[in-house]
Amino acid sequence: MTLFFIAEGDAGISGPMVGCGDSAVAVSSQTITYTDPIEGALRTLLSNHAAHIGQSGLRNALSDSRLSVDSVDRTGTTVTAHLSGTMSLAGECDIPRLEQQLLLTAQQAAGTPVAITINGKTLSEALSLK
């Protein structure tokens, strides 16, 4: 399974560009079997509370957040992952980092765009409240 972490100051060299001049970098994780691949990828990502990933220099913007996956809904072509809990951001630059870690990890697992809600709000609404 593929999870995404942040290369700070990488300017899109190692992966998709993320706000504040960072990159989102795909990292292969051990495969854990879940009924739903999106739920499995998000649960694996959210269970990692390390601020940095090994010796890679990659940062986990979600390390201090305590989020869990409540459900993954599929309605027609729309896929929505519903999360709940608390987000903890280290600053303004963590907003796009956290957003892209969640979205890219879910989309990689789904093979299609995935909408994410946190505590019943869209991801962008939840992040704008910080």
MODELLER restraints for C-alpha pairs under 7 A, 6 or more apart:
rsr = mdl.restraints
at = mdl.atoms
rsr.add(forms.Gaussian(group=physical.xy_distance, feature=features.Distance(at['CA:1:A'], at['CA:28:A']), mean=5.75, stdev=0.5))
rsr.add(forms.Gaussian(group=physical.xy_distance, feature=features.Distance(at['CA:1:A'], at['CA:29:A']), mean=5.39, stdev=0.5))
rsr.add(forms.Gaussian(group=physical.xy_distance, feature=features.Distance(at['CA:1:A'], at['CA:30:A']), mean=6.53, stdev=0.5))
rsr.add(forms.Gaussian(group=physical.xy_distance, feature=features.Distance(at['CA:1:A'], at['CA:31:A']), mean=5.38, stdev=0.5))
rsr.add(forms.Gaussian(group=physical.xy_distance, feature=features.Distance(at['CA:1:A'], at['CA:41:A']), mean=6.59, stdev=0.5))
rsr.add(forms.Gaussian(group=physical.xy_distance, feature=features.Distance(at['CA:2:A'], at['CA:26:A']), mean=6.10, stdev=0.5))
rsr.add(forms.Gaussian(group=physical.xy_distance, feature=features.Distance(at['CA:2:A'], at['CA:27:A']), mean=5.54, stdev=0.5))
rsr.add(forms.Gaussian(group=physical.xy_distance, feature=features.Distance(at['CA:2:A'], at['CA:28:A']), mean=4.60, stdev=0.5))
rsr.add(forms.Gaussian(group=physical.xy_distance, feature=features.Distance(at['CA:2:A'], at['CA:29:A']), mean=5.91, stdev=0.5))
rsr.add(forms.Gaussian(group=physical.xy_distance, feature=features.Distance(at['CA:2:A'], at['CA:105:A']), mean=6.56, stdev=0.5))
rsr.add(forms.Gaussian(group=physical.xy_distance, feature=features.Distance(at['CA:2:A'], at['CA:108:A']), mean=6.84, stdev=0.5))
rsr.add(forms.Gaussian(group=physical.xy_distance, feature=features.Distance(at['CA:3:A'], at['CA:26:A']), mean=5.70, stdev=0.5))
rsr.add(forms.Gaussian(group=physical.xy_distance, feature=features.Distance(at['CA:3:A'], at['CA:27:A']), mean=5.25, stdev=0.5))
rsr.add(forms.Gaussian(group=physical.xy_distance, feature=features.Distance(at['CA:3:A'], at['CA:28:A']), mean=6.30, stdev=0.5))
rsr.add(forms.Gaussian(group=physical.xy_distance, feature=features.Distance(at['CA:3:A'], at['CA:29:A']), mean=6.67, stdev=0.5))
rsr.add(forms.Gaussian(group=physical.xy_distance, feature=features.Distance(at['CA:3:A'], at['CA:41:A']), mean=6.87, stdev=0.5))
rsr.add(forms.Gaussian(group=physical.xy_distance, feature=features.Distance(at['CA:3:A'], at['CA:45:A']), mean=6.39, stdev=0.5))
rsr.add(forms.Gaussian(group=physical.xy_distance, feature=features.Distance(at['CA:3:A'], at['CA:105:A']), mean=5.05, stdev=0.5))
rsr.add(forms.Gaussian(group=physical.xy_distance, feature=features.Distance(at['CA:4:A'], at['CA:24:A']), mean=5.97, stdev=0.5))
rsr.add(forms.Gaussian(group=physical.xy_distance, feature=features.Distance(at['CA:4:A'], at['CA:25:A']), mean=5.32, stdev=0.5))
rsr.add(forms.Gaussian(group=physical.xy_distance, feature=features.Distance(at['CA:4:A'], at['CA:26:A']), mean=4.60, stdev=0.5))
rsr.add(forms.Gaussian(group=physical.xy_distance, feature=features.Distance(at['CA:4:A'], at['CA:27:A']), mean=5.89, stdev=0.5))
rsr.add(forms.Gaussian(group=physical.xy_distance, feature=features.Distance(at['CA:4:A'], at['CA:101:A']), mean=5.14, stdev=0.5))
rsr.add(forms.Gaussian(group=physical.xy_distance, feature=features.Distance(at['CA:4:A'], at['CA:104:A']), mean=6.58, stdev=0.5))
rsr.add(forms.Gaussian(group=physical.xy_distance, feature=features.Distance(at['CA:4:A'], at['CA:105:A']), mean=5.65, stdev=0.5))
rsr.add(forms.Gaussian(group=physical.xy_distance, feature=features.Distance(at['CA:5:A'], at['CA:24:A']), mean=5.59, stdev=0.5))
rsr.add(forms.Gaussian(group=physical.xy_distance, feature=features.Distance(at['CA:5:A'], at['CA:25:A']), mean=5.35, stdev=0.5))
rsr.add(forms.Gaussian(group=physical.xy_distance, feature=features.Distance(at['CA:5:A'], at['CA:26:A']), mean=6.69, stdev=0.5))
rsr.add(forms.Gaussian(group=physical.xy_distance, feature=features.Distance(at['CA:5:A'], at['CA:58:A']), mean=6.01, stdev=0.5))
rsr.add(forms.Gaussian(group=physical.xy_distance, feature=features.Distance(at['CA:5:A'], at['CA:59:A']), mean=5.88, stdev=0.5))
rsr.add(forms.Gaussian(group=physical.xy_distance, feature=features.Distance(at['CA:5:A'], at['CA:60:A']), mean=5.48, stdev=0.5))
rsr.add(forms.Gaussian(group=physical.xy_distance, feature=features.Distance(at['CA:5:A'], at['CA:101:A']), mean=6.00, stdev=0.5))
rsr.add(forms.Gaussian(group=physical.xy_distance, feature=features.Distance(at['CA:6:A'], at['CA:22:A']), mean=6.68, stdev=0.5))
rsr.add(forms.Gaussian(group=physical.xy_distance, feature=features.Distance(at['CA:6:A'], at['CA:23:A']), mean=5.71, stdev=0.5))
rsr.add(forms.Gaussian(group=physical.xy_distance, feature=features.Distance(at['CA:6:A'], at['CA:24:A']), mean=4.77, stdev=0.5))
rsr.add(forms.Gaussian(group=physical.xy_distance, feature=features.Distance(at['CA:6:A'], at['CA:25:A']), mean=5.97, stdev=0.5))
rsr.add(forms.Gaussian(group=physical.xy_distance, feature=features.Distance(at['CA:6:A'], at['CA:58:A']), mean=5.30, stdev=0.5))
rsr.add(forms.Gaussian(group=physical.xy_distance, feature=features.Distance(at['CA:6:A'], at['CA:59:A']), mean=4.92, stdev=0.5))
rsr.add(forms.Gaussian(group=physical.xy_distance, feature=features.Distance(at['CA:6:A'], at['CA:60:A']), mean=6.29, stdev=0.5))
rsr.add(forms.Gaussian(group=physical.xy_distance, feature=features.Distance(at['CA:6:A'], at['CA:97:A']), mean=6.67, stdev=0.5))
rsr.add(forms.Gaussian(group=physical.xy_distance, feature=features.Distance(at['CA:7:A'], at['CA:22:A']), mean=5.65, stdev=0.5))
rsr.add(forms.Gaussian(group=physical.xy_distance, feature=features.Distance(at['CA:7:A'], at['CA:23:A']), mean=5.09, stdev=0.5))
rsr.add(forms.Gaussian(group=physical.xy_distance, feature=features.Distance(at['CA:7:A'], at['CA:24:A']), mean=6.32, stdev=0.5))
rsr.add(forms.Gaussian(group=physical.xy_distance, feature=features.Distance(at['CA:7:A'], at['CA:25:A']), mean=6.65, stdev=0.5))
rsr.add(forms.Gaussian(group=physical.xy_distance, feature=features.Distance(at['CA:7:A'], at['CA:58:A']), mean=4.97, stdev=0.5))
rsr.add(forms.Gaussian(group=physical.xy_distance, feature=features.Distance(at['CA:7:A'], at['CA:59:A']), mean=6.34, stdev=0.5))
rsr.add(forms.Gaussian(group=physical.xy_distance, feature=features.Distance(at['CA:8:A'], at['CA:22:A']), mean=4.57, stdev=0.5))
rsr.add(forms.Gaussian(group=physical.xy_distance, feature=features.Distance(at['CA:8:A'], at['CA:23:A']), mean=6.60, stdev=0.5))
rsr.add(forms.Gaussian(group=physical.xy_distance, feature=features.Distance(at['CA:9:A'], at['CA:21:A']), mean=5.14, stdev=0.5))
rsr.add(forms.Gaussian(group=physical.xy_distance, feature=features.Distance(at['CA:9:A'], at['CA:22:A']), mean=4.66, stdev=0.5))
rsr.add(forms.Gaussian(group=physical.xy_distance, feature=features.Distance(at['CA:10:A'], at['CA:21:A']), mean=6.37, stdev=0.5))
rsr.add(forms.Gaussian(group=physical.xy_distance, feature=features.Distance(at['CA:10:A'], at['CA:22:A']), mean=4.95, stdev=0.5))
rsr.add(forms.Gaussian(group=physical.xy_distance, feature=features.Distance(at['CA:10:A'], at['CA:23:A']), mean=5.57, stdev=0.5))
rsr.add(forms.Gaussian(group=physical.xy_distance, feature=features.Distance(at['CA:11:A'], at['CA:17:A']), mean=6.16, stdev=0.5))
rsr.add(forms.Gaussian(group=physical.xy_distance, feature=features.Distance(at['CA:11:A'], at['CA:21:A']), mean=4.49, stdev=0.5))
rsr.add(forms.Gaussian(group=physical.xy_distance, feature=features.Distance(at['CA:11:A'], at['CA:22:A']), mean=5.00, stdev=0.5))
rsr.add(forms.Gaussian(group=physical.xy_distance, feature=features.Distance(at['CA:11:A'], at['CA:23:A']), mean=5.95, stdev=0.5))
rsr.add(forms.Gaussian(group=physical.xy_distance, feature=features.Distance(at['CA:12:A'], at['CA:22:A']), mean=6.17, stdev=0.5))
rsr.add(forms.Gaussian(group=physical.xy_distance, feature=features.Distance(at['CA:12:A'], at['CA:23:A']), mean=4.60, stdev=0.5))
rsr.add(forms.Gaussian(group=physical.xy_distance, feature=features.Distance(at['CA:13:A'], at['CA:23:A']), mean=6.80, stdev=0.5))
rsr.add(forms.Gaussian(group=physical.xy_distance, feature=features.Distance(at['CA:14:A'], at['CA:23:A']), mean=6.10, stdev=0.5))
rsr.add(forms.Gaussian(group=physical.xy_distance, feature=features.Distance(at['CA:14:A'], at['CA:25:A']), mean=6.05, stdev=0.5))
rsr.add(forms.Gaussian(group=physical.xy_distance, feature=features.Distance(at['CA:15:A'], at['CA:23:A']), mean=5.19, stdev=0.5))
rsr.add(forms.Gaussian(group=physical.xy_distance, feature=features.Distance(at['CA:15:A'], at['CA:24:A']), mean=5.18, stdev=0.5))
rsr.add(forms.Gaussian(group=physical.xy_distance, feature=features.Distance(at['CA:15:A'], at['CA:25:A']), mean=5.00, stdev=0.5))
rsr.add(forms.Gaussian(group=physical.xy_distance, feature=features.Distance(at['CA:16:A'], at['CA:23:A']), mean=5.42, stdev=0.5))
rsr.add(forms.Gaussian(group=physical.xy_distance, feature=features.Distance(at['CA:16:A'], at['CA:24:A']), mean=5.36, stdev=0.5))
rsr.add(forms.Gaussian(group=physical.xy_distance, feature=features.Distance(at['CA:17:A'], at['CA:23:A']), mean=4.61, stdev=0.5))
rsr.add(forms.Gaussian(group=physical.xy_distance, feature=features.Distance(at['CA:17:A'], at['CA:24:A']), mean=6.48, stdev=0.5))
rsr.add(forms.Gaussian(group=physical.xy_distance, feature=features.Distance(at['CA:18:A'], at['CA:24:A']), mean=6.32, stdev=0.5))
rsr.add(forms.Gaussian(group=physical.xy_distance, feature=features.Distance(at['CA:18:A'], at['CA:96:A']), mean=6.23, stdev=0.5))
rsr.add(forms.Gaussian(group=physical.xy_distance, feature=features.Distance(at['CA:18:A'], at['CA:97:A']), mean=6.35, stdev=0.5))
rsr.add(forms.Gaussian(group=physical.xy_distance, feature=features.Distance(at['CA:19:A'], at['CA:93:A']), mean=6.61, stdev=0.5))
rsr.add(forms.Gaussian(group=physical.xy_distance, feature=features.Distance(at['CA:19:A'], at['CA:96:A']), mean=5.45, stdev=0.5))
rsr.add(forms.Gaussian(group=physical.xy_distance, feature=features.Distance(at['CA:19:A'], at['CA:97:A']), mean=6.96, stdev=0.5))
rsr.add(forms.Gaussian(group=physical.xy_distance, feature=features.Distance(at['CA:20:A'], at['CA:93:A']), mean=5.82, stdev=0.5))
rsr.add(forms.Gaussian(group=physical.xy_distance, feature=features.Distance(at['CA:24:A'], at['CA:101:A']), mean=6.97, stdev=0.5))
rsr.add(forms.Gaussian(group=physical.xy_distance, feature=features.Distance(at['CA:32:A'], at['CA:40:A']), mean=6.94, stdev=0.5))
rsr.add(forms.Gaussian(group=physical.xy_distance, feature=features.Distance(at['CA:34:A'], at['CA:40:A']), mean=5.20, stdev=0.5))
rsr.add(forms.Gaussian(group=physical.xy_distance, feature=features.Distance(at['CA:37:A'], at['CA:109:A']), mean=5.62, stdev=0.5))
rsr.add(forms.Gaussian(group=physical.xy_distance, feature=features.Distance(at['CA:37:A'], at['CA:110:A']), mean=6.85, stdev=0.5))
rsr.add(forms.Gaussian(group=physical.xy_distance, feature=features.Distance(at['CA:38:A'], at['CA:106:A']), mean=5.35, stdev=0.5))
rsr.add(forms.Gaussian(group=physical.xy_distance, feature=features.Distance(at['CA:38:A'], at['CA:109:A']), mean=5.13, stdev=0.5))
rsr.add(forms.Gaussian(group=physical.xy_distance, feature=features.Distance(at['CA:38:A'], at['CA:110:A']), mean=5.81, stdev=0.5))
rsr.add(forms.Gaussian(group=physical.xy_distance, feature=features.Distance(at['CA:39:A'], at['CA:69:A']), mean=6.62, stdev=0.5))
rsr.add(forms.Gaussian(group=physical.xy_distance, feature=features.Distance(at['CA:39:A'], at['CA:72:A']), mean=6.62, stdev=0.5))
rsr.add(forms.Gaussian(group=physical.xy_distance, feature=features.Distance(at['CA:41:A'], at['CA:105:A']), mean=6.58, stdev=0.5))
rsr.add(forms.Gaussian(group=physical.xy_distance, feature=features.Distance(at['CA:41:A'], at['CA:106:A']), mean=6.63, stdev=0.5))
rsr.add(forms.Gaussian(group=physical.xy_distance, feature=features.Distance(at['CA:41:A'], at['CA:109:A']), mean=6.50, stdev=0.5))
rsr.add(forms.Gaussian(group=physical.xy_distance, feature=features.Distance(at['CA:42:A'], at['CA:105:A']), mean=6.81, stdev=0.5))
rsr.add(forms.Gaussian(group=physical.xy_distance, feature=features.Distance(at['CA:42:A'], at['CA:106:A']), mean=6.38, stdev=0.5))
rsr.add(forms.Gaussian(group=physical.xy_distance, feature=features.Distance(at['CA:43:A'], at['CA:68:A']), mean=6.77, stdev=0.5))
rsr.add(forms.Gaussian(group=physical.xy_distance, feature=features.Distance(at['CA:43:A'], at['CA:69:A']), mean=6.36, stdev=0.5))
rsr.add(forms.Gaussian(group=physical.xy_distance, feature=features.Distance(at['CA:46:A'], at['CA:62:A']), mean=6.96, stdev=0.5))
rsr.add(forms.Gaussian(group=physical.xy_distance, feature=features.Distance(at['CA:46:A'], at['CA:67:A']), mean=6.36, stdev=0.5))
rsr.add(forms.Gaussian(group=physical.xy_distance, feature=features.Distance(at['CA:46:A'], at['CA:68:A']), mean=6.80, stdev=0.5))
rsr.add(forms.Gaussian(group=physical.xy_distance, feature=features.Distance(at['CA:48:A'], at['CA:63:A']), mean=6.58, stdev=0.5))
rsr.add(forms.Gaussian(group=physical.xy_distance, feature=features.Distance(at['CA:49:A'], at['CA:63:A']), mean=4.13, stdev=0.5))
rsr.add(forms.Gaussian(group=physical.xy_distance, feature=features.Distance(at['CA:49:A'], at['CA:64:A']), mean=6.43, stdev=0.5))
rsr.add(forms.Gaussian(group=physical.xy_distance, feature=features.Distance(at['CA:50:A'], at['CA:60:A']), mean=6.82, stdev=0.5))
rsr.add(forms.Gaussian(group=physical.xy_distance, feature=features.Distance(at['CA:50:A'], at['CA:63:A']), mean=5.50, stdev=0.5))
rsr.add(forms.Gaussian(group=physical.xy_distance, feature=features.Distance(at['CA:51:A'], at['CA:59:A']), mean=5.85, stdev=0.5))
rsr.add(forms.Gaussian(group=physical.xy_distance, feature=features.Distance(at['CA:51:A'], at['CA:60:A']), mean=5.12, stdev=0.5))
rsr.add(forms.Gaussian(group=physical.xy_distance, feature=features.Distance(at['CA:51:A'], at['CA:63:A']), mean=5.14, stdev=0.5))
rsr.add(forms.Gaussian(group=physical.xy_distance, feature=features.Distance(at['CA:52:A'], at['CA:58:A']), mean=5.64, stdev=0.5))
rsr.add(forms.Gaussian(group=physical.xy_distance, feature=features.Distance(at['CA:52:A'], at['CA:59:A']), mean=4.51, stdev=0.5))
rsr.add(forms.Gaussian(group=physical.xy_distance, feature=features.Distance(at['CA:52:A'], at['CA:60:A']), mean=5.73, stdev=0.5))
rsr.add(forms.Gaussian(group=physical.xy_distance, feature=features.Distance(at['CA:53:A'], at['CA:59:A']), mean=6.26, stdev=0.5))
rsr.add(forms.Gaussian(group=physical.xy_distance, feature=features.Distance(at['CA:61:A'], at['CA:94:A']), mean=6.04, stdev=0.5))
rsr.add(forms.Gaussian(group=physical.xy_distance, feature=features.Distance(at['CA:61:A'], at['CA:97:A']), mean=6.04, stdev=0.5))
rsr.add(forms.Gaussian(group=physical.xy_distance, feature=features.Distance(at['CA:61:A'], at['CA:98:A']), mean=5.32, stdev=0.5))
rsr.add(forms.Gaussian(group=physical.xy_distance, feature=features.Distance(at['CA:62:A'], at['CA:98:A']), mean=6.00, stdev=0.5))
rsr.add(forms.Gaussian(group=physical.xy_distance, feature=features.Distance(at['CA:64:A'], at['CA:88:A']), mean=5.47, stdev=0.5))
rsr.add(forms.Gaussian(group=physical.xy_distance, feature=features.Distance(at['CA:65:A'], at['CA:86:A']), mean=5.77, stdev=0.5))
rsr.add(forms.Gaussian(group=physical.xy_distance, feature=features.Distance(at['CA:65:A'], at['CA:87:A']), mean=4.33, stdev=0.5))
rsr.add(forms.Gaussian(group=physical.xy_distance, feature=features.Distance(at['CA:65:A'], at['CA:88:A']), mean=4.75, stdev=0.5))
rsr.add(forms.Gaussian(group=physical.xy_distance, feature=features.Distance(at['CA:66:A'], at['CA:85:A']), mean=5.60, stdev=0.5))
rsr.add(forms.Gaussian(group=physical.xy_distance, feature=features.Distance(at['CA:66:A'], at['CA:86:A']), mean=5.16, stdev=0.5))
rsr.add(forms.Gaussian(group=physical.xy_distance, feature=features.Distance(at['CA:66:A'], at['CA:87:A']), mean=6.24, stdev=0.5))
rsr.add(forms.Gaussian(group=physical.xy_distance, feature=features.Distance(at['CA:67:A'], at['CA:83:A']), mean=6.37, stdev=0.5))
rsr.add(forms.Gaussian(group=physical.xy_distance, feature=features.Distance(at['CA:67:A'], at['CA:84:A']), mean=5.46, stdev=0.5))
rsr.add(forms.Gaussian(group=physical.xy_distance, feature=features.Distance(at['CA:67:A'], at['CA:85:A']), mean=4.41, stdev=0.5))
rsr.add(forms.Gaussian(group=physical.xy_distance, feature=features.Distance(at['CA:67:A'], at['CA:86:A']), mean=5.83, stdev=0.5))
rsr.add(forms.Gaussian(group=physical.xy_distance, feature=features.Distance(at['CA:67:A'], at['CA:87:A']), mean=6.93, stdev=0.5))
rsr.add(forms.Gaussian(group=physical.xy_distance, feature=features.Distance(at['CA:68:A'], at['CA:83:A']), mean=5.45, stdev=0.5))
rsr.add(forms.Gaussian(group=physical.xy_distance, feature=features.Distance(at['CA:68:A'], at['CA:84:A']), mean=5.52, stdev=0.5))
rsr.add(forms.Gaussian(group=physical.xy_distance, feature=features.Distance(at['CA:68:A'], at['CA:85:A']), mean=6.33, stdev=0.5))
rsr.add(forms.Gaussian(group=physical.xy_distance, feature=features.Distance(at['CA:69:A'], at['CA:82:A']), mean=6.09, stdev=0.5))
rsr.add(forms.Gaussian(group=physical.xy_distance, feature=features.Distance(at['CA:69:A'], at['CA:83:A']), mean=4.53, stdev=0.5))
rsr.add(forms.Gaussian(group=physical.xy_distance, feature=features.Distance(at['CA:69:A'], at['CA:84:A']), mean=6.64, stdev=0.5))
rsr.add(forms.Gaussian(group=physical.xy_distance, feature=features.Distance(at['CA:70:A'], at['CA:82:A']), mean=5.48, stdev=0.5))
rsr.add(forms.Gaussian(group=physical.xy_distance, feature=features.Distance(at['CA:70:A'], at['CA:83:A']), mean=5.37, stdev=0.5))
rsr.add(forms.Gaussian(group=physical.xy_distance, feature=features.Distance(at['CA:70:A'], at['CA:84:A']), mean=6.70, stdev=0.5))
rsr.add(forms.Gaussian(group=physical.xy_distance, feature=features.Distance(at['CA:71:A'], at['CA:81:A']), mean=6.03, stdev=0.5))
rsr.add(forms.Gaussian(group=physical.xy_distance, feature=features.Distance(at['CA:71:A'], at['CA:82:A']), mean=5.28, stdev=0.5))
rsr.add(forms.Gaussian(group=physical.xy_distance, feature=features.Distance(at['CA:72:A'], at['CA:80:A']), mean=5.68, stdev=0.5))
rsr.add(forms.Gaussian(group=physical.xy_distance, feature=features.Distance(at['CA:72:A'], at['CA:81:A']), mean=4.37, stdev=0.5))
rsr.add(forms.Gaussian(group=physical.xy_distance, feature=features.Distance(at['CA:72:A'], at['CA:82:A']), mean=6.07, stdev=0.5))
rsr.add(forms.Gaussian(group=physical.xy_distance, feature=features.Distance(at['CA:73:A'], at['CA:79:A']), mean=5.74, stdev=0.5))
rsr.add(forms.Gaussian(group=physical.xy_distance, feature=features.Distance(at['CA:73:A'], at['CA:80:A']), mean=5.21, stdev=0.5))
rsr.add(forms.Gaussian(group=physical.xy_distance, feature=features.Distance(at['CA:73:A'], at['CA:81:A']), mean=6.41, stdev=0.5))
rsr.add(forms.Gaussian(group=physical.xy_distance, feature=features.Distance(at['CA:74:A'], at['CA:80:A']), mean=6.55, stdev=0.5))
rsr.add(forms.Gaussian(group=physical.xy_distance, feature=features.Distance(at['CA:79:A'], at['CA:114:A']), mean=5.07, stdev=0.5))
rsr.add(forms.Gaussian(group=physical.xy_distance, feature=features.Distance(at['CA:79:A'], at['CA:115:A']), mean=6.19, stdev=0.5))
rsr.add(forms.Gaussian(group=physical.xy_distance, feature=features.Distance(at['CA:80:A'], at['CA:114:A']), mean=5.56, stdev=0.5))
rsr.add(forms.Gaussian(group=physical.xy_distance, feature=features.Distance(at['CA:80:A'], at['CA:115:A']), mean=4.54, stdev=0.5))
rsr.add(forms.Gaussian(group=physical.xy_distance, feature=features.Distance(at['CA:80:A'], at['CA:116:A']), mean=5.49, stdev=0.5))
rsr.add(forms.Gaussian(group=physical.xy_distance, feature=features.Distance(at['CA:81:A'], at['CA:115:A']), mean=6.26, stdev=0.5))
rsr.add(forms.Gaussian(group=physical.xy_distance, feature=features.Distance(at['CA:81:A'], at['CA:116:A']), mean=4.80, stdev=0.5))
rsr.add(forms.Gaussian(group=physical.xy_distance, feature=features.Distance(at['CA:81:A'], at['CA:117:A']), mean=6.35, stdev=0.5))
rsr.add(forms.Gaussian(group=physical.xy_distance, feature=features.Distance(at['CA:82:A'], at['CA:116:A']), mean=5.90, stdev=0.5))
rsr.add(forms.Gaussian(group=physical.xy_distance, feature=features.Distance(at['CA:82:A'], at['CA:117:A']), mean=4.87, stdev=0.5))
rsr.add(forms.Gaussian(group=physical.xy_distance, feature=features.Distance(at['CA:82:A'], at['CA:118:A']), mean=6.16, stdev=0.5))
rsr.add(forms.Gaussian(group=physical.xy_distance, feature=features.Distance(at['CA:83:A'], at['CA:117:A']), mean=5.85, stdev=0.5))
rsr.add(forms.Gaussian(group=physical.xy_distance, feature=features.Distance(at['CA:83:A'], at['CA:118:A']), mean=4.67, stdev=0.5))
rsr.add(forms.Gaussian(group=physical.xy_distance, feature=features.Distance(at['CA:83:A'], at['CA:119:A']), mean=6.30, stdev=0.5))
rsr.add(forms.Gaussian(group=physical.xy_distance, feature=features.Distance(at['CA:84:A'], at['CA:118:A']), mean=5.10, stdev=0.5))
rsr.add(forms.Gaussian(group=physical.xy_distance, feature=features.Distance(at['CA:84:A'], at['CA:119:A']), mean=4.65, stdev=0.5))
rsr.add(forms.Gaussian(group=physical.xy_distance, feature=features.Distance(at['CA:85:A'], at['CA:119:A']), mean=6.77, stdev=0.5))
rsr.add(forms.Gaussian(group=physical.xy_distance, feature=features.Distance(at['CA:95:A'], at['CA:127:A']), mean=6.29, stdev=0.5))
rsr.add(forms.Gaussian(group=physical.xy_distance, feature=features.Distance(at['CA:103:A'], at['CA:114:A']), mean=6.74, stdev=0.5))
rsr.add(forms.Gaussian(group=physical.xy_distance, feature=features.Distance(at['CA:106:A'], at['CA:114:A']), mean=6.30, stdev=0.5))
rsr.add(forms.Gaussian(group=physical.xy_distance, feature=features.Distance(at['CA:107:A'], at['CA:113:A']), mean=5.22, stdev=0.5))
rsr.add(forms.Gaussian(group=physical.xy_distance, feature=features.Distance(at['CA:107:A'], at['CA:114:A']), mean=5.58, stdev=0.5))
rsr.add(forms.Gaussian(group=physical.xy_distance, feature=features.Distance(at['CA:116:A'], at['CA:122:A']), mean=6.18, stdev=0.5))
rsr.add(forms.Gaussian(group=physical.xy_distance, feature=features.Distance(at['CA:116:A'], at['CA:123:A']), mean=5.53, stdev=0.5))
rsr.add(forms.Gaussian(group=physical.xy_distance, feature=features.Distance(at['CA:117:A'], at['CA:123:A']), mean=5.14, stdev=0.5))
rsr.add(forms.Gaussian(group=physical.xy_distance, feature=features.Distance(at['CA:118:A'], at['CA:126:A']), mean=6.26, stdev=0.5))
